[in-house]
Amino acid sequence: MGAQAFDEGVATLLSSYRAIPPGATVRLAKKTSNLFRKRADNPHPGLDVSGLDRVISVDPDAKTADVAGMCTYEHLVAATLPYGLAPKVVPQLKTITLGGAVTGLGIESTSFRNGLPHESVLEIDILTGDGEIITATPTNENADLFFGFPNSYGTLGYSVRLKIELESVEPYVALRHVRFDRIVDLQDTMESIVADGEYDGERVDYLDGVVFSADESYLTLGRQTADPGRGRRSDGGSGVSDYTGMDIFYRSIQHASGITHDRLTIHDYLWRWDTDWFWCSRAFGAQNPRIRRLWPKRYLRSSFYWKLIALDHRYNIGDKLNARKGEPPSERVVQDIEVPLENTTAYVQWFLDTIPIEPIWLCPLRLRQPALEGADGIRPWPLYPLEPRKTYVNVGFWSAVPVTPGDPGHTNKLIERKVAGLDGHKSLYSESFYSPDEFDELYGGESYRLLKKRYDPRGRLLDLYAKAVKRQ
């Protein structure tokens, strides 16, 4: 991108801020989003962030990058891989932005050793509600905003520039798909891998899992390697596997027993879930072999499915099709939650017994920087207060169930109560139904109010509860 182009993008951003009427709420003017909650339309112009969508520079010696806030991970990875580097955590979907992953949280299969994306941030320039761009670091006068920014979803400001750490990566990833017939055995194995960084004497660099049923679940263990080896190609050819065409990654995981092996390029491993949006592409028919042969390859990606989802949100296509078949409307159950690792079996078993959705995704995470603990020495990120030195498991599920008459959000409310009862948290990118008191307790209420008072005293930005629960 270069410094000059970045400066021009900042000038455009500030000009658009000044064009917003003084009493109007400040919002982004983005055309796309990775959020699943509906929001009220903004009657006023938004912030023009179109000039902040690239990598500014990469320092291969220091293993850092300066990145504009609206740069997607697709562009970020494309800029760093030529140096043999990658962000320490690369969320699964190409169009997630770095700024979005930091202010809204992100996770992936390195999170058991690298934590969450915001833990790799060294400094961040933030546009506050008053139209001022300030720099926040862990130790400067804006350290409270540095630690309070994650999970604020743009209600404390918008990231303009982020300096992040990178890590060295090899050209290939060797995979082992380990099958389990009991969730508790998967949980125990996951705990051992997180503690030791290896399985059966072999290093583990990447770790996630998929649950298809109570008696069929898998951990996928990845190891970086310079050896191209050979994947599991359905066409019988040599070389690494390719899951950007007819083959579907999550189906390649399944097998009768024991362990199977596979190999991908590091690029294709990082984006293994994007082609089919995990397994959500099946809702659009994209996994039907006859349809898939005709489906343009450039549209086998999450950003295109998002456009289909937007059409459904706008015109209620799914509910209208259900009505034609005499079926009730659907309640979207699109969530990521975290529970302590020791509660994984309890939550997953309850979910399988209660919610008619499969598969579900598992991803362990552990905060990586206890040295950056907050003043209380316990929870350094007050708006999503996970305990340092404690392992959690993210459980992701993305589908729909029939609505419960007279109780909007019935299934999502059940999930919220179960997660809270197991000492867990839920991400806020989708619908939420918490009361104000519940929300305060879970998402740093008093800490948030102090930050809001300091950095958005005129209330130009939305309130977090209003944005996440009331969907304003």
Secondary structure, DSSP 8 states (H G I E B T S, - for coil): --HHHHHHHHHHHHHHHHTS-TTS---B--S-----S------S--B--TT--SEEEEETTTTEEEEETT-BHHHHHHHHGGGTEEES---SSTT-BHHHHHHH----TTHHHH--GGGGEEEEEEE-TTS-EEEE-SSSTTHHHHHH-TT-TTSS-EEEEEEEEEEE--SEEEEEEEEESSHHHHHHHHHHHHHHSEETTEE-SEEEEEEEETTEEEEEEEEEES-------TT--SSS---SSS--HHHHH--SSSEEEEEEEHHHHHTTTTTTTTTGGGGGTTTSHHHHHHS-GGG-SHHHHHHHHHHHHHH-HHHHHHHHTT---EEEEEEEEEEEGGGHHHHHHHHHHH-----EEEEEEE---GGG--TTSS-S-TTS---TT-EEEEEEEEEEEE--TT-TTHHHHHHHHHHHHTT-EE-SSS-----HHHHHHHTTHHHHHHHHHHH-TT--S--HHHHHTS--
